[in-house]
Amino acid sequence: MTKLNHYFHFARDEWRQLEVSKDQILTAAELEQIRGLNDRISLDDISEIYLPLIKLIAIQYHEAIFIHEEKMEYLKKKEQRAPFIIALSGSVAVGKSTTARVFKLMLDRWFSKTRQVELVTTDGFLYPNHELLKRGLMNKKGFPESYDKARFSEFLINLKTNKNKVEIPLYSHFTYDVLPETRTIRNPDIVIIEGINVLQVDSAENVFPSDFFDFSVYVDAAEENIKKWYLERFFILRETAFQDVNSYFHQYTKVSKEEAGRFALEIWDTINGVNLKENIEKTKYRANLILYKGRNHLVSDVYLRK
């Protein structure tokens, strides 16, 4: 594709040949703990895809530290470098959350926990349901207009200006709403920010989230595969988390499997699929690296910006 001309392309077999220490491999038990519901990520993926990627990110991190120290020495300033921010984007159901958790665990291990690594999801920066209802946006949850962009920008500015304590809003997929409580992070070295919206831009805004990122990754796959994974996950949740009477989607355990399936398909066709085509997919060429997944949910190709 012409749009990929400014990327190096690595087929899986080529990418896995990159030199990397083999003592960073996760155990099967650790991988099982962080794996998404229907994500088929394997230990082979860890050693063949993520290990070379984590080493690349570590190289980028050390280079950023070196440049900062050289600049501070030249300017005769003494200021700590702001956190190294990794953005992770992609569609609903493509496996971003699992990838983000893999990044967190492997970076902790790579740096032998000498660096504080934090994981933040942008779901908490959605407007609460009552505000979405007020704005008529409940059926556009996840679209750019459903996020509190001012709050997200403030969060990024606080990170990059080395604010000692940074508050992060939290979100519950169980209640399908932003939670009243927040989480505080203090002086992190590396922050992974995962969300469908992290690479999006708004011409009406003066500040773009990508202005703050040091490295960005987009998890990609064919739409028909993502749709299939979304439907598979819905039915798994229908038999598990949705069974709780307090779950936002509990009502879909009380109807037939066919009726629940029609609802899930409608959600994809009118919300998630539309958001993918109109907003999310358009941002992938802004990423430094693209992980492309085949129909088996395993990464088949890696594209790295030149």
C-alpha positions as a Markdown table, in Angstrom:
| # | Residue | x | y | z |
|---|---|---|---|---|
| 1 | Met | 0.0 | 0.0 | 0.0 |
| 2 | Thr | 1.2 | 3.5 | -0.8 |
| 3 | Lys | 0.4 | 4.7 | 2.7 |
| 4 | Leu | 2.9 | 2.2 | 4.1 |
| 5 | Asn | 5.8 | 3.4 | 1.9 |
| 6 | His | 7.3 | 5.3 | 4.8 |
| 7 | Tyr | 7.3 | 2.1 | 7.0 |
| 8 | Phe | 9.7 | -0.7 | 7.1 |
| 9 | His | 7.8 | -4.0 | 6.7 |
| 10 | Phe | 8.7 | -7.1 | 8.6 |
| 11 | Ala | 6.9 | -10.4 | 8.1 |
| 12 | Arg | 6.7 | -12.3 | 11.3 |
| 13 | Asp | 9.6 | -14.6 | 10.4 |
| 14 | Glu | 11.8 | -11.6 | 9.7 |
| 15 | Trp | 10.8 | -9.7 | 12.8 |
| 16 | Arg | 11.5 | -12.7 | 15.1 |
| 17 | Gln | 15.1 | -12.9 | 13.9 |
| 18 | Leu | 16.0 | -9.6 | 15.5 |
| 19 | Glu | 18.6 | -10.0 | 18.2 |
| 20 | Val | 17.0 | -9.9 | 21.7 |
| 21 | Ser | 17.7 | -11.5 | 25.0 |
| 22 | Lys | 15.6 | -14.6 | 25.4 |
| 23 | Asp | 15.5 | -14.5 | 29.2 |
| 24 | Gln | 12.5 | -12.0 | 29.3 |
| 25 | Ile | 9.9 | -14.6 | 28.3 |
| 26 | Leu | 6.7 | -14.6 | 30.4 |
| 27 | Thr | 5.4 | -17.8 | 31.9 |
| 28 | Ala | 2.3 | -19.5 | 30.7 |
| 29 | Ala | 0.6 | -18.6 | 34.0 |
| 30 | Glu | 1.5 | -14.9 | 33.7 |
| 31 | Leu | 0.2 | -14.7 | 30.2 |
| 32 | Glu | -3.0 | -16.4 | 31.2 |
| 33 | Gln | -3.6 | -13.8 | 33.9 |
| 34 | Ile | -3.4 | -10.9 | 31.4 |
| 35 | Arg | -4.9 | -12.4 | 28.3 |
| 36 | Gly | -8.2 | -10.9 | 27.1 |
| 37 | Leu | -11.3 | -13.1 | 26.9 |
| 38 | Asn | -10.9 | -14.4 | 23.4 |
| 39 | Asp | -7.4 | -13.2 | 22.6 |
| 40 | Arg | -5.3 | -16.0 | 21.4 |
| 41 | Ile | -2.0 | -14.4 | 22.2 |
| 42 | Ser | 0.6 | -17.1 | 22.8 |
| 43 | Leu | 4.0 | -17.6 | 24.3 |
| 44 | Asp | 5.3 | -17.7 | 20.7 |
| 45 | Asp | 3.9 | -14.2 | 20.2 |
| 46 | Ile | 5.7 | -13.0 | 23.4 |
| 47 | Ser | 9.1 | -14.3 | 22.2 |
| 48 | Glu | 8.7 | -13.6 | 18.5 |
| 49 | Ile | 6.8 | -10.3 | 18.4 |
| 50 | Tyr | 6.8 | -8.6 | 21.8 |
| 51 | Leu | 10.4 | -9.2 | 22.9 |
| 52 | Pro | 11.9 | -7.5 | 19.8 |
| 53 | Leu | 9.3 | -4.7 | 20.3 |
| 54 | Ile | 10.1 | -4.2 | 23.9 |
| 55 | Lys | 13.8 | -4.0 | 23.1 |
| 56 | Leu | 13.1 | -1.4 | 20.5 |
| 57 | Ile | 11.0 | 0.7 | 23.0 |
| 58 | Ala | 13.9 | 0.4 | 25.5 |
| 59 | Ile | 16.3 | 1.8 | 22.9 |
| 60 | Gln | 13.9 | 4.7 | 22.2 |
| 61 | Tyr | 13.6 | 5.3 | 26.0 |
| 62 | His | 17.4 | 5.4 | 26.6 |
| 63 | Glu | 17.9 | 7.6 | 23.6 |
| 64 | Ala | 15.3 | 10.1 | 24.9 |
| 65 | Ile | 17.0 | 10.1 | 28.3 |
| 66 | Phe | 20.4 | 10.8 | 26.7 |
| 67 | Ile | 19.1 | 13.6 | 24.5 |
| 68 | His | 17.4 | 15.2 | 27.6 |
| 69 | Glu | 20.6 | 15.1 | 29.6 |
| 70 | Glu | 22.6 | 16.6 | 26.8 |
| 71 | Lys | 20.1 | 19.4 | 26.3 |
| 72 | Met | 19.9 | 20.2 | 30.0 |
| 73 | Glu | 23.7 | 20.4 | 30.2 |
| 74 | Tyr | 23.9 | 22.7 | 27.2 |
| 75 | Leu | 21.1 | 24.9 | 28.6 |
| 76 | Lys | 22.5 | 24.9 | 32.1 |
| 77 | Lys | 19.2 | 23.7 | 33.5 |
| 78 | Lys | 18.4 | 21.1 | 36.0 |
| 79 | Glu | 15.1 | 19.5 | 35.2 |
| 80 | Gln | 14.0 | 15.9 | 35.4 |
| 81 | Arg | 12.9 | 14.5 | 32.1 |
| 82 | Ala | 9.1 | 14.0 | 31.8 |
| 83 | Pro | 7.7 | 10.5 | 31.6 |
| 84 | Phe | 8.3 | 8.5 | 28.4 |
| 85 | Ile | 4.8 | 8.1 | 27.0 |
| 86 | Ile | 3.8 | 5.1 | 24.8 |
| 87 | Ala | 0.4 | 5.4 | 23.1 |
| 88 | Leu | -1.5 | 2.3 | 22.1 |
| 89 | Ser | -4.5 | 2.5 | 19.8 |
| 90 | Gly | -6.7 | 0.3 | 17.6 |
| 91 | Ser | -10.3 | -0.9 | 17.3 |
| 92 | Val | -12.6 | -2.2 | 19.9 |
| 93 | Ala | -12.0 | -6.0 | 20.3 |
| 94 | Val | -8.7 | -6.0 | 18.4 |
| 95 | Gly | -6.7 | -6.9 | 21.5 |
| 96 | Lys | -5.4 | -3.6 | 22.7 |
| 97 | Ser | -6.0 | -4.2 | 26.4 |
| 98 | Thr | -4.1 | -7.5 | 26.3 |
| 99 | Thr | -1.2 | -5.8 | 24.4 |
| 100 | Ala | -1.1 | -3.0 | 26.9 |
| 101 | Arg | -0.9 | -5.4 | 29.8 |
| 102 | Val | 1.9 | -7.3 | 28.0 |
| 103 | Phe | 3.8 | -4.1 | 27.5 |
| 104 | Lys | 3.4 | -3.2 | 31.2 |
| 105 | Leu | 4.6 | -6.6 | 32.5 |
| 106 | Met | 7.4 | -6.9 | 30.0 |
| 107 | Leu | 8.7 | -3.4 | 30.6 |
| 108 | Asp | 8.6 | -4.0 | 34.3 |
| 109 | Arg | 10.7 | -7.1 | 33.7 |
| 110 | Trp | 13.0 | -5.5 | 31.2 |
| 111 | Phe | 14.0 | -2.7 | 33.5 |
| 112 | Ser | 14.0 | -5.1 | 36.5 |
| 113 | Lys | 11.5 | -2.8 | 38.2 |
| 114 | Thr | 14.1 | 0.0 | 38.3 |
| 115 | Arg | 11.7 | 2.2 | 36.3 |
| 116 | Gln | 8.1 | 2.9 | 37.4 |
| 117 | Val | 5.8 | 1.9 | 34.6 |
| 118 | Glu | 2.2 | 2.9 | 34.7 |
| 119 | Leu | -0.7 | 1.8 | 32.5 |
| 120 | Val | -3.6 | 4.2 | 31.8 |
| 121 | Thr | -6.7 | 3.6 | 29.7 |
| 122 | Thr | -8.6 | 6.4 | 28.2 |
| 123 | Asp | -12.0 | 4.9 | 29.0 |
| 124 | Gly | -12.0 | 7.0 | 32.2 |
| 125 | Phe | -11.9 | 10.2 | 30.1 |
| 126 | Leu | -15.3 | 9.4 | 28.6 |
| 127 | Tyr | -18.1 | 11.7 | 29.7 |
| 128 | Pro | -20.2 | 10.0 | 32.4 |
| 129 | Asn | -23.4 | 8.4 | 31.1 |
| 130 | His | -25.6 | 11.1 | 32.5 |
| 131 | Glu | -23.6 | 13.7 | 30.6 |
| 132 | Leu | -23.7 | 11.6 | 27.4 |
| 133 | Leu | -27.5 | 11.3 | 27.7 |
| 134 | Lys | -27.7 | 15.1 | 28.3 |
| 135 | Arg | -25.7 | 15.7 | 25.1 |
| 136 | Gly | -27.5 | 13.0 | 23.1 |
| 137 | Leu | -24.3 | 11.0 | 22.7 |
| 138 | Met | -25.1 | 7.7 | 24.4 |
| 139 | Asn | -25.3 | 5.9 | 21.0 |
| 140 | Lys | -21.9 | 7.4 | 20.1 |
| 141 | Lys | -20.0 | 6.2 | 23.1 |
| 142 | Gly | -16.3 | 5.9 | 22.0 |
| 143 | Phe | -16.7 | 8.5 | 19.2 |
| 144 | Pro | -14.3 | 11.5 | 19.6 |
| 145 | Glu | -17.1 | 13.8 | 20.8 |
| 146 | Ser | -17.9 | 11.4 | 23.7 |
| 147 | Tyr | -14.6 | 12.1 | 25.4 |
| 148 | Asp | -13.8 | 14.9 | 27.8 |
| 149 | Lys | -10.9 | 16.2 | 25.7 |
| 150 | Ala | -10.1 | 19.1 | 28.1 |
| 151 | Arg | -9.6 | 16.7 | 31.0 |
| 152 | Phe | -7.5 | 14.3 | 28.8 |
| 153 | Ser | -5.3 | 17.3 | 27.7 |
| 154 | Glu | -4.9 | 18.4 | 31.3 |
| 155 | Phe | -3.8 | 14.9 | 32.3 |
| 156 | Leu | -1.2 | 14.8 | 29.5 |
| 157 | Ile | 0.1 | 18.3 | 30.4 |
| 158 | Asn | 0.4 | 17.3 | 34.0 |
| 159 | Leu | 2.4 | 14.3 | 33.0 |
| 160 | Lys | 4.8 | 16.2 | 30.8 |
| 161 | Thr | 5.3 | 19.0 | 33.3 |
| 162 | Asn | 6.4 | 16.5 | 36.0 |
| 163 | Lys | 3.5 | 17.2 | 38.3 |
| 164 | Asn | 4.2 | 15.1 | 41.4 |
| 165 | Lys | 0.7 | 13.6 | 41.6 |
| 166 | Val | -1.5 | 13.0 | 38.6 |
| 167 | Glu | -5.1 | 12.0 | 39.0 |
| 168 | Ile | -6.6 | 9.4 | 36.6 |
| 169 | Pro | -10.4 | 8.9 | 36.2 |
| 170 | Leu | -11.5 | 5.3 | 36.3 |
| 171 | Tyr | -14.1 | 3.4 | 34.2 |
| 172 | Ser | -16.1 | 0.2 | 34.8 |
| 173 | His | -17.0 | -2.0 | 31.9 |
| 174 | Phe | -19.3 | -3.8 | 34.4 |
| 175 | Thr | -21.5 | -0.7 | 35.0 |
| 176 | Tyr | -20.6 | 0.8 | 31.6 |
| 177 | Asp | -19.8 | 4.1 | 33.2 |
| 178 | Val | -17.1 | 6.4 | 34.6 |
| 179 | Leu | -16.5 | 5.7 | 38.3 |
| 180 | Pro | -16.7 | 8.5 | 41.0 |
| 181 | Glu | -13.2 | 7.6 | 42.3 |
| 182 | Thr | -9.8 | 8.2 | 40.7 |
| 183 | Arg | -6.4 | 6.7 | 40.8 |
| 184 | Thr | -3.2 | 8.7 | 41.6 |
| 185 | Ile | 0.2 | 8.1 | 39.9 |
| 186 | Arg | 3.3 | 9.6 | 41.3 |
| 187 | Asn | 6.5 | 10.4 | 39.2 |
| 188 | Pro | 6.3 | 7.6 | 36.7 |
| 189 | Asp | 9.2 | 6.9 | 34.3 |
| 190 | Ile | 7.1 | 5.3 | 31.6 |
| 191 | Val | 3.4 | 5.6 | 31.0 |
| 192 | Ile | 1.5 | 3.4 | 28.6 |
| 193 | Ile | -1.8 | 5.1 | 27.5 |
| 194 | Glu | -4.2 | 2.7 | 25.8 |
| 195 | Gly | -7.4 | 3.7 | 24.0 |
| 196 | Ile | -9.2 | 3.9 | 20.7 |
| 197 | Asn | -8.9 | 7.7 | 20.7 |
| 198 | Val | -5.2 | 8.4 | 21.5 |
| 199 | Leu | -4.1 | 9.1 | 18.0 |
| 200 | Gln | -7.1 | 11.1 | 16.9 |
| 201 | Val | -6.8 | 14.8 | 16.2 |
| 202 | Asp | -9.4 | 17.6 | 16.3 |
| 203 | Ser | -8.8 | 20.7 | 14.2 |
| 204 | Ala | -10.8 | 22.7 | 16.7 |
| 205 | Glu | -8.3 | 21.9 | 19.5 |
| 206 | Asn | -5.0 | 23.8 | 20.1 |
| 207 | Val | -3.3 | 20.7 | 21.6 |
| 208 | Phe | -3.2 | 17.2 | 20.1 |
| 209 | Pro | -2.6 | 14.2 | 22.4 |
| 210 | Ser | 0.1 | 12.9 | 20.0 |
| 211 | Asp | 2.1 | 16.1 | 20.8 |
| 212 | Phe | 2.9 | 14.4 | 24.1 |
| 213 | Phe | 3.8 | 10.8 | 22.8 |
| 214 | Asp | 7.3 | 9.5 | 22.5 |
| 215 | Phe | 6.3 | 6.2 | 20.8 |
| 216 | Ser | 3.0 | 5.0 | 19.4 |
| 217 | Val | 1.6 | 1.6 | 18.4 |
| 218 | Tyr | -1.6 | 0.8 | 16.4 |
| 219 | Val | -3.0 | -2.8 | 16.6 |
| 220 | Asp | -4.6 | -3.5 | 13.2 |
| 221 | Ala | -6.6 | -6.3 | 11.6 |
| 222 | Ala | -9.1 | -6.8 | 8.8 |
| 223 | Glu | -12.5 | -5.4 | 9.8 |
| 224 | Glu | -14.3 | -8.8 | 9.2 |
| 225 | Asn | -11.9 | -10.4 | 11.7 |
| 226 | Ile | -12.4 | -7.6 | 14.3 |
| 227 | Lys | -16.2 | -7.9 | 13.9 |
| 228 | Lys | -16.0 | -11.7 | 14.4 |
| 229 | Trp | -13.8 | -11.2 | 17.6 |
| 230 | Tyr | -16.3 | -8.6 | 18.9 |
| 231 | Leu | -19.2 | -11.0 | 18.5 |
| 232 | Glu | -17.3 | -13.9 | 20.1 |
| 233 | Arg | -16.4 | -11.7 | 23.1 |
| 234 | Phe | -20.0 | -10.6 | 23.5 |
| 235 | Phe | -21.2 | -14.2 | 23.7 |
| 236 | Ile | -18.5 | -15.1 | 26.2 |
| 237 | Leu | -19.5 | -12.1 | 28.4 |
| 238 | Arg | -23.1 | -13.1 | 28.0 |
| 239 | Glu | -22.3 | -16.4 | 29.7 |
| 240 | Thr | -20.1 | -14.8 | 32.4 |
| 241 | Ala | -20.0 | -11.2 | 33.5 |
| 242 | Phe | -23.4 | -10.3 | 32.1 |
| 243 | Gln | -25.0 | -12.9 | 34.3 |
| 244 | Asp | -24.5 | -10.6 | 37.3 |
| 245 | Val | -27.8 | -8.7 | 37.9 |
| 246 | Asn | -25.9 | -5.5 | 38.4 |
| 247 | Ser | -24.2 | -5.7 | 35.0 |
| 248 | Tyr | -25.3 | -3.0 | 32.6 |
| 249 | Phe | -25.9 | -5.7 | 29.9 |
| 250 | His | -27.6 | -8.2 | 32.2 |
| 251 | Gln | -30.8 | -7.8 | 30.2 |
| 252 | Tyr | -29.2 | -9.7 | 27.3 |
| 253 | Thr | -29.0 | -12.9 | 29.3 |
| 254 | Lys | -32.8 | -12.9 | 29.6 |
| 255 | Val | -33.5 | -13.1 | 25.8 |
| 256 | Ser | -32.7 | -15.8 | 23.3 |
| 257 | Lys | -29.2 | -16.3 | 21.9 |
| 258 | Glu | -30.6 | -15.2 | 18.5 |
| 259 | Glu | -32.1 | -11.9 | 19.9 |
| 260 | Ala | -28.9 | -11.2 | 21.8 |
| 261 | Gly | -26.9 | -11.8 | 18.7 |
| 262 | Arg | -29.0 | -9.3 | 16.7 |
| 263 | Phe | -28.4 | -6.7 | 19.4 |
| 264 | Ala | -24.6 | -7.3 | 19.3 |
| 265 | Leu | -24.6 | -7.1 | 15.5 |
| 266 | Glu | -26.6 | -3.9 | 15.6 |
| 267 | Ile | -24.1 | -2.4 | 18.1 |
| 268 | Trp | -21.3 | -3.2 | 15.7 |
| 269 | Asp | -23.0 | -2.0 | 12.6 |
| 270 | Thr | -24.3 | 1.3 | 14.0 |
| 271 | Ile | -21.6 | 2.2 | 16.6 |
| 272 | Asn | -18.3 | 0.2 | 16.8 |
| 273 | Gly | -17.9 | -0.5 | 13.1 |
| 274 | Val | -18.9 | 3.0 | 12.1 |
| 275 | Asn | -16.4 | 4.5 | 14.6 |
| 276 | Leu | -13.7 | 2.2 | 13.3 |
| 277 | Lys | -14.2 | 3.3 | 9.7 |
| 278 | Glu | -14.9 | 7.0 | 10.4 |
| 279 | Asn | -12.4 | 7.7 | 13.1 |
| 280 | Ile | -10.1 | 5.0 | 14.5 |
| 281 | Glu | -8.7 | 3.4 | 11.3 |
| 282 | Lys | -7.8 | 6.8 | 9.9 |
| 283 | Thr | -5.3 | 7.3 | 12.7 |
| 284 | Lys | -3.2 | 4.2 | 12.1 |
| 285 | Tyr | -0.7 | 5.8 | 9.8 |
| 286 | Arg | 0.1 | 8.3 | 12.5 |
| 287 | Ala | 1.6 | 5.5 | 14.6 |
| 288 | Asn | 5.3 | 4.8 | 14.8 |
| 289 | Leu | 4.6 | 1.0 | 14.6 |
| 290 | Ile | 1.7 | -1.1 | 13.3 |
| 291 | Leu | 1.0 | -4.6 | 14.6 |
| 292 | Tyr | -1.1 | -6.4 | 12.0 |
| 293 | Lys | -3.1 | -9.5 | 13.2 |
| 294 | Gly | -4.3 | -12.3 | 11.0 |
| 295 | Arg | -7.6 | -14.2 | 11.4 |
| 296 | Asn | -6.2 | -16.4 | 14.2 |
| 297 | His | -5.6 | -13.3 | 16.4 |
| 298 | Leu | -1.8 | -13.7 | 16.1 |
| 299 | Val | 0.5 | -10.9 | 14.7 |
| 300 | Ser | 1.5 | -11.7 | 11.2 |
| 301 | Asp | 3.3 | -8.5 | 10.1 |
| 302 | Val | 5.0 | -5.5 | 11.8 |
| 303 | Tyr | 5.3 | -2.1 | 10.2 |
| 304 | Leu | 7.8 | 0.4 | 11.6 |
| 305 | Arg | 8.0 | 4.0 | 10.5 |
| 306 | Lys | 11.3 | 4.8 | 8.8 |
